[in-house]
Amino acid sequence: MRKSALTLAMTVVVVVSAVAGATGAVAAQSGTNEASVSFADGASGGSTVVVDEVHLPDGGFVTIHDDSLTDGNTLGSVVGTSAYLDAGTHENVTVELTDAVESGTFHAMAHRDTDDDRAYTFVSSNGEADGPYTVDGDIAMDDANVTVSASVSGTDQPGEGEYVIVDRVELSEGGFVTVHDSSLADGAVFDSIRGTTEYLEAGVHEDVRVRLDDPLQNDDTVFAMAHQDTNDNQAYDFPSSEGSEDGPYLDADDEIVMTGIDVELDDDARASFDAQSSGGNAVVVDEVYLPEGGFVTMHDSSLADGATFDSIRGTSAYLEPGIHRDVVVELDDPLTEDDALFAMAHRDTNDNEAYDFPSSDGSEDGPYTTDSSDIVMDDGNVTVSAGVAFETADSDGATVTVERVDLSQGGFVTIHDASLGGGAVFDSVRGTSAYLEAGVHEDVTIELDEPLTDTEQLVAMPHRDTNGNEAYDFVDSEGDADGPFLTGEDAPVTAGTSAQVTAFVAATAQETDGDTVVVDEVTLHDGGFVTVHDSSLADGAVFDSIRGTSAYLGPGTHTDVEIALDDPLTEDDSVFAMAHRDTNGNEAYDFPGSDGADDGPYAAASGPVMSAADLTVASGEMGDETDGGDGDDADDDMSDDDGMSDDDGMSDDEMSDDEASDDGSGDEAPGFGAVVALVALIAVALVARRRP
């Protein structure tokens, strides 16, 4: 029976409110009508901070400002904001930071949602929306000293003695995670070391598997400790240097950053598989513990009828000994209707890391069993509908990427913004994918109809193609067509996340005299510049493609930015308006002069934040004045990017020192390697624009 649009709207709102609320609000309750914030000193790995408590009488956000706030840098001081928080009190709110930060004083500020869109637009609106709560004329906020160092978390776990799984580690500068046994508490600093990871880059790492060089022989409390790479050689030298190198990270109180984990030696495998929605092509096993390694295999309900082999629908890749979470199992034999599936833990009895149970008629790789000879497995009901995975990522504001979507029938994946949680079922739609065939699709890039200019909470929702026309008609039909795929509880299938946006640029096709370019809109969260690169950027001319740049632009949104070109255009071209930072804070554009070491571009997951625009150069008298009637040829000969000379269209005299040093040795120039790595992506974007 088809749900009415109203019923659908109510269902969506309930589900999405739960998704958005899960971002950090541990508790929400009514209380005083005055906003308040509590923010204690602590350590951070540089990617998140935790606000102890915030009370928002009318809902809103808690925003983290750095200490430049005290110098009047109201907009540029914003380094992160929470998801929308409902009215009430919220405890232990995790705020993801959009910018790299250093140790110092930070301010947690309670902000309103003045435009009721559940999106934080304080910066992009130049402070006109979503301003702070005030109490008796004072801003509701609290400050704390945050030490940017590291954080480590782990949970008690069974183990076979050879591995320990660390749930999450966040490193501000890269390093290692080392597992020490309980003799550490007796002062055995070096002898307590049981194992350490390979070098880990700065950032967040989840489910970190640490192999123990010296396996545990008994149950023990181990300590997962974050270690630095003090000599920058990406090798763990703490024990061999007797502690003079690669010592542990320290928190705000100069205490070692570590966490205790109780490890119980256990030979009993276990599996956990919850009810879920799926497109029928893949399922996710919540957790499996394999003491000796092996596989997790999905059997359908015919297993209960004795179809031991025919019930097999798919199996995982080989899994190392220990705990594994969120294991995606692709089904070789997809489900076409709802069924109960069994996640079964299988051994690797012949140690070849290949699943040979069915091909060997059960003589190899049989299931793990308990002491009472019961097979280790867990069942869950699978609704054949859709599944989606959508994780936090940087965004250029124009596109977002959905990691995985599994559709039981053709359809779409649509991006809704946080206003969906407030009931804006149709107005919350920000973009939708092209038509997707039934099956699993990975890294689905979606161009947004309305760009993001601030970090926002988004919801990825798979939608059906109910009328079979391969066009998304949900909004135009007011919900009568192409409604969402539903779970077993008749709620929409969704996944929520945060799209981190630090800059946005919009430039459109225009006619120009060749001397100026107008950028329609640019939002820079930390201030900076907009630089116009010509199409030779796609050929690798990172510096020589620069035609002009704006004056310094402060944090916030700027419209109709006119850029005078130092090197005027003489013919039609596609140009890139690129957002550049002011990394050295001198409000002068030093990117080319520093060989890319300073004032590099704002970046998102897909490359630099920029916008391409086709420019039509108005006909003029330049060519006739220059070469007496053979203007086109002469202009081509004189152009810096004509591509005809041996040195990218420039003579030896015309070649800049920057280009000469970059030619053939790009990675030697400071900052150049990171920039040139983006060229391939730029080239793809340019080719796409030139397609008819």
Steps between C-alpha positions, in 0.01 A plus 500: 500500500646836400573734786360850479746787469410611853560155649825474311609843622433407863695176464795674338516769765505249785776294342720788393469675833642186654786493248594863552460484875743210527789730406578599854205568728512243779220656694238760416247632744309815576633742757582866549415748229853640506765355275814366663823321404748296700836427335789351699873491428611187317698336223407448137651325205419812300189372323237524772430657837236404755281763663392380842154655498296752307147621563311647205153632592384512137739254338805587293868416502813508710787653305871491571691826448877528532658776707516744207142569610641721774671712232168564326531223241138399545452299181850375433533365853241226433677163478205266536135471589270226619206347322166665568400443863138500609382727779623377837819393672760292321798333661834388354442656160775403254582782259694417185759762411522621141845656532833380635553653841786540743494488879346806658186654639173422325150631557187286489214732406125432497353609164138541398332363189347834405376393156360165620678298232700284744817593313774719646543798266662752732822531295355487148231756591772737628355472848146596401353157584544255787665743737587411861266472794543776756425513871463848651682643202792258519563223248428153638835324476780338696870476426745215552865431444527224241825313455526370146668168544328165456210292624456124527192294580439128524255251644549181696522205265563130461826404336718213394805680636656609171296811418340793678243722327506870587163657421620847411821700504542863401852634446576867447838442335521134407666221695416158638276311737689271735348230719660465844403221739411550867864490612505862385333583831802349679741725313600263219487775239682309226448137601124559507494565126317218321450651156464818300337610177664606180531878464160673505443833325356791693123472526238255618545123473229253601515130587880502509633144513822466704688174452684396814862397449484343845152335521302502821497171690236599756214742543644847552428869503698657219560866429464642151735799496537770236866557410658783300742473211744751643777440245263489202639175359166316521667219698423424864822572689374539858647179648818492291578862593421428867223756487691790349298475176133441421372552853128500581261784429404697811167659590424840652619382842821350361356154548564225244220463244389139529204278583469175691343197329415175679589210271349161587665207325210317344490215251127539440407675178195724488293690246247783517263576213213744543184533291557741214389627164701409193471516125548125515852520360697557820449489876699635794601275790521710815778304668676166474773355719720237339766370745703339222389709204265388224183628338144605571254332266138595434255212484132551414206347686516175303785414737230408752372241250840336476625674182850542641667596173211627291415748775831684450437844351845655543809513717748761612862533399746332734498662845803504728466357854315732736197726498364654179220755488265610222611230260341549156414166339404511135247234404590280203137392490300820566180499702183577309263491796514556875668219690677411822873468440754328721846650551717196565862505620713266286856380558788500254599143573755464217656844560478609138284806576245381240148384584486131403202378702252438213756388240645244743154367593558624851834330563681836518418832666210376706321723751627588844310318776444556869601262777153349470556441124259773395590692184609859566255723314241770539188566296329817395209589278602668175248721325568511128481871430818710504807566706722807514831605658583870527798620704638837603714657229631831377289658228557774246140606561395405149509121533489225762592133471301209638732210581265214418138451400336162442170504310265205456354672196600801293475841657698789642681619810387845611668745734274674751622773733428526872175687447352158427504441874273802540245373249626650174463175307522657154683827566780304670602333172842638398586266215453154362708254304452391145285191457669195657437144389420236761817387678787639704645839405808645669622860522188652348570870440196725518496855368298721732223716357561752775863513616626481855685802631538380859550162663161329507339181616372306201292188453547253215169333413455237227187565292307264272418561136134416546383613156786338312603811304854517648435863603474622861142622548463491878494877551302593187235240582486610865590150611260309276787357293852379577461480876779367723590136550366386837638288784316209660336754732372702203741784569719649224844346456747777592856574604598834649837672510677836512625664181795715598514822297770763548469682168266530203541670163245564225597647164284495188558537128547862401618737232809697590732754345784268601615729778259400776304201628206520739450221754134483598545381857775378729484392864830472687477384859855612580533782251737499204482562127333390179747428223419463131693217331471447126445161335873420490454403864358173373828438319704542815585870481420557865668839526509618140125449471444784748350801321397712797388494860268703719595729780493340843147390594400470864313200645143475379316530170591740219297555185587637157874494566672676210850373427737698281716268290872571515532290187191588289320240291513549125275212399209298637598259774372297795637640823499378859409731784682340791473576871842557655588529868707769667719250682757748628240757607657795323199570274727485193480229234829307520411172329709539182778698664547228763489214246177387661632489856263779610138584422410168339144424393219401728456127444218249520498125445473541124780757466529878523187702567430675173245573232552478124358763267505541124619848402424666170747775422326788325652591166722806511779677313789344688589256221487764222711743698753234582573340169331692222211279405631153579378529853385145566832344407700762681289472811551125497873547459512743790268308736657344809280192473490431127687172543722545193847560649719244673441656840121499535455791260764726649839594363812463711490870578132487592534198724472592867748382761217308662426305183865433431544346844180299470567359153591134546541529878157597629517307825815688602321834520340560843129436488504416130448126537172541682376744238605307193334188637171679439565565133355170380177577681490846349556356155208265543278788605608703197438214259157444651411865447605485135278206416207595274 
